[in-house]
Protein backbone atom coordinates (compact mmCIF):
# COMPACT_ATOMS: atom_id res chain seq x y z
CA UNK A 1 0.00 0.00 0.00
CA UNK A 2 1.30 3.40 -0.99
CA UNK A 3 1.26 7.08 -0.06
CA UNK A 4 -0.30 9.27 -2.75
CA UNK A 5 1.05 12.82 -3.06
CA UNK A 6 -1.20 15.25 -4.93
CA UNK A 7 0.28 18.46 -6.30
CA UNK A 8 3.45 16.42 -6.69
CA UNK A 9 5.13 18.69 -9.23
CA UNK A 10 4.60 21.86 -7.19
CA UNK A 11 6.81 23.55 -4.63
CA UNK A 12 5.55 21.76 -1.52
CA UNK A 13 4.55 18.46 -3.14
CA UNK A 14 7.92 17.94 -4.79
CA UNK A 15 9.73 18.59 -1.50
CA UNK A 16 7.46 16.15 0.35
CA UNK A 17 8.21 13.51 -2.29
CA UNK A 18 11.95 14.02 -1.83
CA UNK A 19 11.67 13.60 1.94
CA UNK A 20 9.52 10.48 1.74
CA UNK A 21 11.59 8.87 -1.02
CA UNK A 22 14.46 8.58 1.47
CA UNK A 23 12.28 6.57 3.86
CA UNK A 24 11.75 3.52 1.68
CA UNK A 25 7.96 3.77 1.48
CA UNK A 26 5.92 3.06 -1.63
CA UNK A 27 5.02 6.39 -3.26
CA UNK A 28 2.65 7.56 -5.98
CA UNK A 29 2.84 11.08 -7.41
CA UNK A 30 -0.23 12.66 -8.99
CA UNK A 31 0.64 15.00 -11.87
CA UNK A 32 -1.46 16.56 -14.61
CA UNK A 33 1.23 16.44 -17.29
CA UNK A 34 3.39 13.33 -17.85
CA UNK A 35 7.07 13.94 -17.26
CA UNK A 36 6.50 17.56 -16.19
CA UNK A 37 8.97 17.24 -13.36
CA UNK A 38 11.63 14.63 -12.50
CA UNK A 39 10.51 12.29 -9.74
CA UNK A 40 12.73 10.56 -7.18
CA UNK A 41 13.76 7.02 -8.02
CA UNK A 42 11.10 4.45 -7.26
CA UNK A 43 8.17 6.89 -7.28
CA UNK A 44 5.24 5.89 -9.50
CA UNK A 45 3.91 8.69 -11.67
CA UNK A 46 0.11 8.83 -11.85
CA UNK A 47 -1.30 11.16 -14.48
CA UNK A 48 -4.67 12.64 -13.65
CA UNK A 49 -6.74 15.73 -12.99
CA UNK A 50 -8.30 16.25 -9.57
CA UNK A 51 -11.39 17.51 -11.36
CA UNK A 52 -12.00 14.03 -12.80
CA UNK A 53 -13.71 11.43 -10.61
CA UNK A 54 -12.54 8.65 -12.93
CA UNK A 55 -8.92 9.77 -12.74
CA UNK A 56 -9.00 10.12 -8.97
CA UNK A 57 -10.60 6.72 -8.45
CA UNK A 58 -7.70 5.21 -10.37
CA UNK A 59 -5.12 7.30 -8.53
CA UNK A 60 -6.51 6.33 -5.11
CA UNK A 61 -6.48 2.58 -5.74
CA UNK A 62 -4.02 0.68 -3.52
CA UNK A 63 -3.42 3.83 -1.48
CA UNK A 64 -3.14 3.69 2.31
CA UNK A 65 -2.23 7.33 3.01
CA UNK A 66 -3.13 10.55 1.18
CA UNK A 67 -1.43 13.93 1.09
CA UNK A 68 -4.06 16.33 -0.21
CA UNK A 69 -2.70 19.53 -1.70
CA UNK A 70 -4.64 21.31 -4.41
CA UNK A 71 -3.70 24.59 -5.99
CA UNK A 72 -5.69 27.81 -5.76
CA UNK A 73 -8.22 27.51 -8.59
CA UNK A 74 -11.84 28.46 -9.28
CA UNK A 75 -12.91 24.84 -8.66
CA UNK A 76 -10.55 24.19 -5.74
CA UNK A 77 -13.37 23.28 -3.34
CA UNK A 78 -14.95 20.86 -5.80
CA UNK A 79 -11.60 19.15 -6.39
CA UNK A 80 -10.87 18.75 -2.70
CA UNK A 81 -14.33 17.59 -1.64
CA UNK A 82 -14.54 15.10 -4.48
CA UNK A 83 -11.09 13.71 -3.70
CA UNK A 84 -11.92 13.30 -0.02
CA UNK A 85 -15.23 11.60 -0.79
CA UNK A 86 -13.48 9.21 -3.17
CA UNK A 87 -10.80 8.55 -0.57
CA UNK A 88 -13.49 7.71 1.96
CA UNK A 89 -15.13 5.34 -0.55
CA UNK A 90 -11.73 3.70 -1.06
CA UNK A 91 -11.37 3.16 2.69
CA UNK A 92 -8.43 5.54 3.12
CA UNK A 93 -8.23 6.60 6.76
CA UNK A 94 -4.81 8.23 6.86
CA UNK A 95 -4.88 11.75 5.40
CA UNK A 96 -2.82 14.94 5.69
CA UNK A 97 -4.46 18.04 4.23
CA UNK A 98 -2.60 21.26 3.44
CA UNK A 99 -4.98 24.07 4.37
CA UNK A 100 -4.03 27.64 5.31
CA UNK A 101 -3.66 29.52 8.58
CA UNK A 102 -6.72 31.50 9.75
CA UNK A 103 -8.95 29.72 7.22
CA UNK A 104 -11.80 30.41 9.63
CA UNK A 105 -10.97 34.13 10.02
CA UNK A 106 -10.26 35.30 6.47
CA UNK A 107 -13.89 34.76 5.58
CA UNK A 108 -13.94 37.15 2.62
CA UNK A 109 -10.89 35.58 0.91
CA UNK A 110 -12.07 32.91 -1.57
CA UNK A 111 -9.24 30.40 -1.28
CA UNK A 112 -9.19 30.68 2.53
CA UNK A 113 -12.92 30.11 2.85
CA UNK A 114 -12.64 27.25 0.35
CA UNK A 115 -10.10 25.49 2.52
CA UNK A 116 -12.22 26.11 5.62
CA UNK A 117 -15.13 24.43 3.82
CA UNK A 118 -12.94 21.37 3.31
CA UNK A 119 -11.92 21.42 6.97
CA UNK A 120 -15.58 21.51 8.05
CA UNK A 121 -16.40 18.60 5.74
CA UNK A 122 -13.71 16.45 7.32
CA UNK A 123 -14.94 17.34 10.80
CA UNK A 124 -18.57 16.57 10.02
CA UNK A 125 -17.71 13.20 8.46
CA UNK A 126 -15.21 12.28 11.14
CA UNK A 127 -12.36 11.72 8.70
CA UNK A 128 -9.17 11.10 10.71
CA UNK A 129 -6.61 13.51 9.33
CA UNK A 130 -3.95 16.05 10.10
CA UNK A 131 -4.84 19.56 8.94
CA UNK A 132 -1.73 21.64 8.32
CA UNK A 133 -2.34 25.39 8.33
CA UNK A 134 0.70 27.22 6.94
CA UNK A 135 1.20 30.96 7.08
CA UNK A 136 2.70 33.02 4.25
CA UNK A 137 5.56 31.17 2.53
CA UNK A 138 8.95 32.88 2.84
CA UNK A 139 9.73 31.73 -0.71
CA UNK A 140 6.82 33.78 -2.07
CA UNK A 141 9.28 36.65 -1.91
CA UNK A 142 11.40 34.97 -4.59
CA UNK A 143 8.88 36.41 -7.06
CA UNK A 144 9.81 39.98 -6.12
CA UNK A 145 13.57 39.55 -5.79
CA UNK A 146 14.19 41.46 -9.04
CA UNK A 147 12.13 44.41 -7.78
CA UNK A 148 13.98 44.42 -4.48
CA UNK A 149 17.40 44.27 -6.13
CA UNK A 150 16.57 46.57 -9.03
CA UNK A 151 14.60 49.28 -7.25
CA UNK A 152 15.53 48.97 -3.58
CA UNK A 153 11.91 48.40 -2.58
CA UNK A 154 10.29 45.49 -0.74
CA UNK A 155 6.93 45.51 -2.55
CA UNK A 156 4.83 42.90 -0.73
CA UNK A 157 2.18 44.96 1.12
CA UNK A 158 2.13 42.85 4.29
CA UNK A 159 1.76 45.84 6.61
CA UNK A 160 2.66 45.88 10.29
CA UNK A 161 0.18 43.54 11.99
CA UNK A 162 2.82 40.80 11.79
CA UNK A 163 3.23 37.61 9.78
CA UNK A 164 4.77 34.37 11.03
CA UNK A 165 6.29 33.53 7.64
CA UNK A 166 7.43 29.92 7.24
CA UNK A 167 10.03 28.33 4.99
CA UNK A 168 8.55 25.87 2.48
CA UNK A 169 11.22 23.34 3.43
CA UNK A 170 9.93 23.32 7.00
CA UNK A 171 6.38 22.83 5.72
CA UNK A 172 7.53 19.83 3.68
CA UNK A 173 9.45 18.35 6.62
CA UNK A 174 6.41 18.57 8.91
CA UNK A 175 4.10 17.16 6.23
CA UNK A 176 6.44 14.23 5.60
CA UNK A 177 6.69 13.49 9.33
CA UNK A 178 2.90 13.51 9.72
CA UNK A 179 2.42 11.29 6.66
CA UNK A 180 4.93 8.74 7.92
CA UNK A 181 3.42 8.69 11.41
CA UNK A 182 -0.07 8.08 10.05
CA UNK A 183 1.12 5.64 7.38
CA UNK A 184 2.96 3.38 9.84
CA UNK A 185 0.41 3.54 12.67
CA UNK A 186 -1.30 0.25 13.47
CA UNK A 187 -4.70 1.98 13.33
CA UNK A 188 -5.96 5.41 12.18
CA UNK A 189 -4.78 8.21 14.46
CA UNK A 190 -7.06 10.93 15.84
CA UNK A 191 -7.37 14.12 13.84
CA UNK A 192 -5.38 17.20 14.72
CA UNK A 193 -4.76 20.70 13.39
CA UNK A 194 -1.29 22.27 13.36
CA UNK A 195 -0.46 25.91 12.65
CA UNK A 196 2.71 26.14 10.55
CA UNK A 197 4.54 29.37 11.33
CA UNK A 198 8.15 30.50 11.41
CA UNK A 199 10.18 31.44 14.49
CA UNK A 200 9.70 35.21 14.13
CA UNK A 201 6.99 37.74 13.38
CA UNK A 202 7.74 39.82 10.30
CA UNK A 203 6.33 43.13 9.11
CA UNK A 204 6.90 44.97 5.84
CA UNK A 205 9.59 47.25 7.34
CA UNK A 206 11.29 44.31 9.10
CA UNK A 207 11.41 42.26 5.88
CA UNK A 208 12.85 45.26 4.04
CA UNK A 209 15.52 45.62 6.73
CA UNK A 210 16.59 41.99 6.30
CA UNK A 211 17.00 42.52 2.56
CA UNK A 212 18.96 45.72 3.29
CA UNK A 213 21.36 43.81 5.52
CA UNK A 214 21.87 40.97 3.06
CA UNK A 215 22.24 43.20 -0.03
CA UNK A 216 24.42 45.69 1.85
CA UNK A 217 22.34 48.60 0.57
CA UNK A 218 19.13 50.38 1.51
CA UNK A 219 15.81 48.64 0.81
CA UNK A 220 12.62 50.50 1.71
CA UNK A 221 9.21 49.03 2.45
CA UNK A 222 6.90 49.89 -0.46
CA UNK A 223 3.83 50.51 1.69
CA UNK A 224 0.31 49.15 1.86
CA UNK A 225 -1.01 50.04 -1.61
CA UNK A 226 -3.43 47.25 -2.52
CA UNK A 227 -4.58 48.85 -5.79
CA UNK A 228 -1.08 48.73 -7.21
CA UNK A 229 -0.51 45.22 -5.85
CA UNK A 230 -3.63 43.89 -7.58
CA UNK A 231 -2.76 45.64 -10.84
CA UNK A 232 0.72 44.14 -10.87
CA UNK A 233 -0.59 40.62 -10.30
CA UNK A 234 -3.32 41.02 -12.91
CA UNK A 235 -0.69 41.99 -15.49
CA UNK A 236 0.89 38.53 -15.21
CA UNK A 237 -2.03 36.25 -14.36
CA UNK A 238 -5.81 35.89 -14.14
CA UNK A 239 -7.64 38.84 -12.61
CA UNK A 240 -9.72 36.62 -10.31
CA UNK A 241 -6.49 35.39 -8.69
CA UNK A 242 -5.13 38.92 -8.42
CA UNK A 243 -8.28 40.01 -6.60
CA UNK A 244 -8.14 36.95 -4.33
CA UNK A 245 -4.56 37.85 -3.37
CA UNK A 246 -5.57 41.48 -2.79
CA UNK A 247 -8.24 40.35 -0.32
CA UNK A 248 -5.68 38.14 1.42
CA UNK A 249 -3.24 41.04 1.77
CA UNK A 250 -6.00 43.25 3.17
CA UNK A 251 -6.56 40.69 5.93
CA UNK A 252 -2.83 40.35 6.54
CA UNK A 253 -2.63 44.12 7.01
CA UNK A 254 -5.59 44.04 9.39
CA UNK A 255 -5.04 41.00 11.61
CA UNK A 256 -1.76 39.48 10.46
CA UNK A 257 -0.88 35.78 10.53
CA UNK A 258 -0.08 34.47 13.98
CA UNK A 259 0.14 30.86 15.09
CA UNK A 260 -1.51 29.65 18.23
CA UNK A 261 0.48 29.83 21.46
CA UNK A 262 3.12 27.10 21.49
CA UNK A 263 3.11 26.52 17.72
CA UNK A 264 6.82 27.23 17.23
CA UNK A 265 7.79 24.99 20.15
CA UNK A 266 5.61 22.17 18.83
CA UNK A 267 7.09 22.37 15.33
CA UNK A 268 10.67 22.46 16.58
CA UNK A 269 9.95 19.46 18.80
CA UNK A 270 8.53 17.58 15.80
CA UNK A 271 11.51 18.45 13.60
CA UNK A 272 14.17 18.05 16.27
CA UNK A 273 15.80 21.32 15.18
CA UNK A 274 15.14 25.07 15.02
CA UNK A 275 12.85 26.42 12.33
CA UNK A 276 14.51 28.29 9.49
CA UNK A 277 14.55 32.09 9.78
CA UNK A 278 13.58 34.62 7.12
CA UNK A 279 17.21 35.77 6.93
CA UNK A 280 18.30 32.23 6.09
CA UNK A 281 15.66 32.05 3.35
CA UNK A 282 16.74 35.39 1.89
CA UNK A 283 20.36 34.26 1.82
CA UNK A 284 19.35 31.08 -0.01
CA UNK A 285 17.34 33.12 -2.54
CA UNK A 286 20.30 35.39 -3.20
CA UNK A 287 22.57 32.41 -3.81
CA UNK A 288 20.25 31.08 -6.51
CA UNK A 289 20.52 32.34 -10.07
C-alpha positions, 0 to 999 in steps of 0.5 A, a space after each residue: 500500500 502506498 502514499 499518494 502525493 497530490 500536487 506532486 510537481 509543485 513547490 511543496 509536493 515535490 519537496 514532500 516527495 523528496 523527503 519520503 523517497 528517502 524513507 523507503 515507502 511506496 510512493 505515488 505522485 499525482 501529476 497533470 502532465 506526464 514527465 513535467 517534473 523529474 521524480 525521485 527514483 522508485 516513485 510511481 507517476 500517476 497522471 490525472 486531474 483532480 477535477 475528474 472522478 474517474 482519474 481520482 478513483 484510479 489514482 486512489 487505488 491501492 493507497 493507504 495514506 493521502 497527502 491532499 494539496 490542491 492549488 488555488 483555482 476556481 474549482 478548488 473546493 470541488 476538487 478537494 471535496 470530491 477527492 476526499 469523498 473518493 478517498 473515503 469510498 476507497 477506505 483511506 483513513 490516513 490523510 494529511 491536508 494542506 490548508 491555510 492559517 486563519 482559514 476560519 478568520 479570512 472569511 472574505 478571501 475565496 481560497 481561505 474560505 474554500 479550505 475552511 469548507 474542506 476542513 468543516 467537511 472532514 470534521 462533520 464526516 469524522 475523517 481522521 486527518 492532520 490539517 496543516 495550516 501554513 502561514 505566508 511562505 517565505 519563498 513567495 518573496 522569490 517572485 519579487 527579488 528582481 524588484 527588491 534588487 533593481 529598485 531597492 523596494 520590498 513591494 509585498 504589502 504585508 503591513 505591520 500587523 505581523 506575519 509568522 512567515 514559514 520556509 517551504 522546506 519546513 512545511 515539507 518536513 512537517 508534512 512528511 513526518 505527519 504522513 509517515 506517522 499516520 502511514 505506519 500507525 497500526 490503526 488510524 490516528 485521531 485528527 489534529 490541526 497544526 499551525 505552521 509558522 516561522 520562528 519570528 513575526 515579520 512586518 513589511 519594514 522588518 522584511 525590508 531591513 533583512 534585505 537591506 542587511 543581506 544586499 548591503 544597501 538600503 531597501 525600503 518598504 513599499 507601503 500598503 497600496 493594494 490597488 497597485 498590488 492587484 494591478 501588478 498581479 493582474 498583469 501577469 495572471 488571471 484577474 480573479 487570482 489577483 483580486 483573491 490575493 488582494 483580499 488576502 493582503 487586506 486581511 494580513 494588514 488588518 489582523 496578520 498571521 499568527 500561530 496559536 500559542 506554542 506553535 513554534 515549540 511544537 514544530 521544533 519538537 517535531 523536527 528536532 531542530 530550530 525552524 529556518 529564519 527569514 534571513 536564512 531564506 533570503 540568503 538562499 534566494 540570493 545564492 540562486 541564479 
